[in-house]
Structure formats: structure tokens, C-alpha cells
Amino acid sequence: MNNIKNVLKSIDSQRSDCKTDYEKAEYLQFILVTRSTGGGDISDEHYKTLRQYFLSREDTKVKVPGWVRKNRDLAQFWQFIKFQLSTYAERRDFINKEFSPLLDYLENSQVNPHIDSVDEGLRILNSDYIGQTWTKALQRKDTDPDGAITISRTLMESVLKHILDELRVPYSKDADLHEIYKLVSTELNLSPEQHNEKVFKQILGGCTGIVSGLGILRNDMGDAHGKGKTIYQPSERHAELAVNIAGTMCLFILKTFEHTRNKDGE
């Protein structure tokens, strides 16, 4: 992993247009287009590093073209593309189309920069399941508001339970989201009752209300329960709210957990 970071730093220093993940994906696309259309002066090491970088992330590996996953270097890619399509124009169009899901996702991440922060924060727990849950929440918020709201609550619950497991704090399997958060907040000194300053009590009380509200929102608007006579139909903005709240709260809790763990280890 350190070698990937070193090569990425080298790419950044060589190319002023490779500072963001979106620009790195564009550069990866450029390498492949150049190799498939007779161009030169491209780096196999850069291809391998960028390929491994995007495949190492839960949120981007599912958006990387399947043939990139299979072709580990440019020599393998050339053997694939030269038989797949015969003309330069066809190859260029094919690669550009195949890279659209990855570029669209990364472009949206630039518009919502907290997404990258949450991605990084979730890695603290080293849990594929939690990473996949966050990815699903992002994917569903524009097309499946009900599902996005439900999985946002699932993300929050999973993060809280994972932290309690790490801290070896027992909890009931039937405990609701509010109860689980209360246990975590007490362990991480995030409970309003643990502070005397009015401003901290207000802020931390607000965090408690946010977590409880997310659970209520899921019950009222998510797809985890059957509906009665009165049906509340969530919109994209409701899903956006739920996903953003869950992501921001998880990031705050995880950063606090990491700080507490590092402090205890001193």
C-alpha cells in the first residue's frame, strides 16, 4: 500500500492535472486510450498503480470496467483490445463509455467532498461490510429513496455495534438505535451528561437527537416495515438528508473512537 502512495505522489508531482481522484481516473482512461490508439510515452507503472488504487477501494472497485480488473498491465490490455475492436475510433469510444460510471461517481464526490472523508473514516474499522453498506447508500439515494433511508440507518447501527465490539462492551441484540448510541456515546465521552459546558451539552444533545431522528425517519419513510393506510413517500431530498446525516455522524463517531483509542494507547 505504501508503494501505491509513493507512486501516486510521483504522478501528482509529474502531472499538475492529477490532484483529485477524478483527475486520476481521467489519467487512467488517457493511458488506455493512448495505448489502444498507437500513442507512446505512457507508463505501465502508472497504469498498474492507478488500477490497484481504484480496485482497493470499496466504493470505486465496482465501477472500474471489468476488463481493467482482468488486465493487470498494459501488455495484457493490448492483447485484449486489439482483438476486441479493430479501429482507433471504436476503441476510443468503447473506453470512454466504459469509464463513465467511475467518472460520474467521482465527479459527484467532488461536488459532495464529505463523501471522500466518510470513505476514509470508515476504513478505521477495516470492515468490508460497512464499506459496502456506505456504497449502497450512495448508490440508492438518487434512485431508491426508501432503500437509501433504510440502509443509512443500517450503516449507523453497524458502525455503532462494531465500535462496541471493539471496546468489548456488551449490548442487547434487540436494542434500538438510540440505546446503542447511548452506550457508544458514554464510552467515547460524547454523552451530554458527561460535560458541564453549555455549548458542548447542546451540541452533543443535538447529536443524540440526530441519531434518534434517523431511526424514526427510517421507520416512517424507509422500506423496512409494512405500510399502513397513511403512506409517506420519501423523495430524493429525504434520502439525501438521511445519507448525509448518517455519513457525517459516522465520521464524527469514528474519528472520536480513533482519537480515544490512540490516547489510551499512549
LINKAUR-V735417 format. One record per residue. N is the residue number from 1. OMEGA is omega in radians with two decimals (NA if undefined). BURIAL is # if it has 24 or more other C-alpha atoms within 12 Angstrom, else .. Layout:
n = [N	N]
omega = [OMEGA	OMEGA]
burial = [BURIAL	BURIAL]
//
This chain:
n = [1	2	3	4	5	6	7	8	9	10	11	12	13	14	15	16	17	18	19	20	21	22	23	24	25	26	27	28	29	30	31	32	33	34	35	36	37	38	39	40	41	42	43	44	45	46	47	48	49	50	51	52	53	54	55	56	57	58	59	60	61	62	63	64	65	66	67	68	69	70	71	72	73	74	75	76	77	78	79	80	81	82	83	84	85	86	87	88	89	90	91	92	93	94	95	96	97	98	99	100	101	102	103	104	105	106	107	108	109	110	111	112	113	114	115	116	117	118	119	120	121	122	123	124	125	126	127	128	129	130	131	132	133	134	135	136	137	138	139	140	141	142	143	144	145	146	147	148	149	150	151	152	153	154	155	156	157	158	159	160	161	162	163	164	165	166	167	168	169	170	171	172	173	174	175	176	177	178	179	180	181	182	183	184	185	186	187	188	189	190	191	192	193	194	195	196	197	198	199	200	201	202	203	204	205	206	207	208	209	210	211	212	213	214	215	216	217	218	219	220	221	222	223	224	225	226	227	228	229	230	231	232	233	234	235	236	237	238	239	240	241	242	243	244	245	246	247	248	249	250	251	252	253	254	255	256	257	258	259	260	261	262	263	264	265	266]
omega = [3.11	3.12	3.09	-3.13	-3.13	3.13	3.09	3.07	3.10	3.10	3.13	-3.10	-3.12	-3.06	-3.12	-3.10	-3.10	-3.10	-3.11	3.09	3.10	-3.13	3.07	3.10	3.08	3.13	3.07	3.08	3.13	3.12	-3.09	3.10	-3.13	-3.13	-3.06	-3.11	3.02	3.13	-3.13	3.07	3.06	-3.01	3.07	3.12	3.11	3.11	-3.09	-3.12	-3.14	3.09	-3.12	3.14	-3.11	3.10	-3.12	-3.11	-3.12	-3.03	-3.06	-3.04	3.13	-3.11	3.08	3.14	-3.10	-3.12	3.02	3.10	-3.08	-3.06	-2.98	3.07	-3.05	3.10	3.10	3.11	-3.12	3.11	3.11	-2.96	-3.07	3.08	-3.13	-3.08	-2.99	-3.07	3.12	-3.10	3.13	3.14	-3.14	3.14	-3.13	-3.11	-3.13	3.13	-3.10	-3.13	-3.09	-3.14	-3.14	-3.11	3.11	-3.14	-3.11	3.08	3.10	3.11	3.10	3.10	3.11	-3.00	-3.14	3.13	3.13	3.13	3.11	3.08	-3.12	-3.12	-3.11	-3.14	3.10	-3.08	3.11	-3.10	3.10	-3.10	-3.12	3.08	3.12	3.13	3.10	3.12	3.12	3.12	3.13	-3.10	-3.03	-2.98	-3.13	-3.04	-3.08	-3.08	3.13	-3.12	3.14	3.13	3.14	-3.07	3.05	3.08	3.09	3.11	-3.13	-3.13	-3.13	3.12	-3.13	-3.14	3.13	3.12	3.11	3.09	3.12	-3.13	-3.13	3.09	-3.12	3.09	-3.13	3.09	-3.12	-3.10	3.11	-3.04	-3.13	-3.12	3.14	3.12	3.13	3.10	-3.12	-3.11	3.10	3.14	-3.06	3.13	3.14	3.13	3.14	-3.10	-3.11	-3.08	3.13	-3.11	-3.07	-3.08	3.13	3.11	-3.14	-3.11	-3.11	3.02	3.08	3.10	3.10	3.12	3.12	-3.13	3.11	3.13	3.11	3.10	3.13	3.12	3.12	3.13	-3.07	-2.99	-3.14	-3.11	-3.08	-3.11	3.05	-3.08	3.06	-3.10	3.11	-3.08	3.05	-3.10	-3.12	3.09	3.12	-3.12	3.08	3.12	3.11	3.13	-3.11	-3.12	-3.13	3.11	-3.12	-3.13	-3.12	3.14	3.11	3.14	3.13	-3.12	-3.12	3.11	3.09	3.09	3.14	3.12	3.14	-3.13	3.13	3.14	3.13	-3.12	-3.12	NA]
burial = [.	.	.	.	.	.	#	#	.	.	#	.	.	.	.	.	.	.	.	.	#	#	#	#	#	#	#	#	#	#	#	#	#	#	#	#	#	.	.	.	.	#	#	#	.	#	#	#	#	#	#	#	#	#	#	.	#	#	#	#	#	.	#	#	#	.	#	#	#	.	.	#	#	#	.	.	#	#	.	.	#	.	.	.	.	.	.	.	.	.	#	#	.	#	#	#	.	.	#	.	#	#	#	#	#	#	.	.	#	.	.	.	.	#	#	#	.	#	#	#	#	#	#	#	#	.	.	.	.	#	#	#	#	#	#	#	#	#	#	#	#	#	.	#	#	#	#	#	#	#	#	#	#	#	#	#	#	#	#	#	#	#	#	#	.	.	.	.	.	.	.	.	.	.	.	#	#	#	#	#	#	#	#	#	#	#	#	#	.	#	#	#	.	.	.	.	.	.	.	.	.	.	.	#	.	.	#	#	.	#	#	#	#	#	#	.	#	#	#	#	#	#	#	.	.	.	.	.	.	.	.	.	.	#	.	#	.	#	#	#	#	#	#	#	#	#	#	#	#	#	#	#	#	#	#	#	#	#	.	.	.	.	.	.	.	.]
//
